[in-house]
Amino acid sequence: MVKGKTLTYGVLLGSICLIGAGIYRNEVNIVLKKAVNLCLECIGIG
């Protein structure tokens, strides 16, 4: 049981670190632009 919680918290910490690195590198704008383009392509506007 302890091993599972350790793995869970380790993955959570790693995720938070990678999200922080993406924000630091200003990749939020790139991801948002790709998401908008994908969404518009799915509904047939873009």
C-alpha positions as CSV (number, residue, x, y, z in Angstrom):
1,M,0.0,0.0,0.0
2,V,2.8,2.4,0.8
3,K,4.5,1.6,-2.5
4,G,1.4,2.6,-4.4
5,K,1.1,5.9,-2.6
6,T,4.8,6.6,-3.2
7,L,4.4,6.0,-6.9
8,T,1.3,8.1,-7.1
9,Y,2.9,11.1,-5.3
10,G,6.0,10.6,-7.4
11,V,4.0,10.8,-10.7
12,L,2.1,13.8,-9.3
13,L,5.3,15.6,-8.4
14,G,6.8,14.9,-11.8
15,S,3.7,16.1,-13.6
16,I,3.8,19.4,-11.6
17,C,7.4,19.9,-12.4
18,L,6.9,19.3,-16.1
19,I,3.9,21.6,-16.2
20,G,6.0,24.3,-14.5
21,A,8.8,23.8,-17.0
22,G,6.3,24.3,-19.9
23,I,5.0,27.4,-18.3
24,Y,8.5,28.7,-17.8
25,R,9.4,28.1,-21.4
26,N,6.2,29.9,-22.5
27,E,4.8,26.8,-24.3
28,V,1.3,27.7,-23.0
29,N,0.6,29.9,-26.1
30,I,1.8,27.1,-28.5
31,V,-0.4,24.5,-26.9
32,L,-3.4,26.9,-26.9
33,K,-3.0,27.7,-30.6
34,K,-2.7,24.0,-31.5
35,A,-5.8,23.2,-29.4
36,V,-7.8,26.0,-31.1
37,N,-6.8,24.9,-34.6
38,L,-7.6,21.3,-33.8
39,C,-11.0,22.2,-32.4
40,L,-11.8,24.3,-35.5
41,E,-10.7,21.5,-37.8
42,C,-13.0,19.1,-36.0
43,I,-16.1,21.1,-36.5
44,G,-15.1,22.0,-40.1
45,I,-14.5,25.8,-39.8
46,G,-10.7,25.9,-40.1
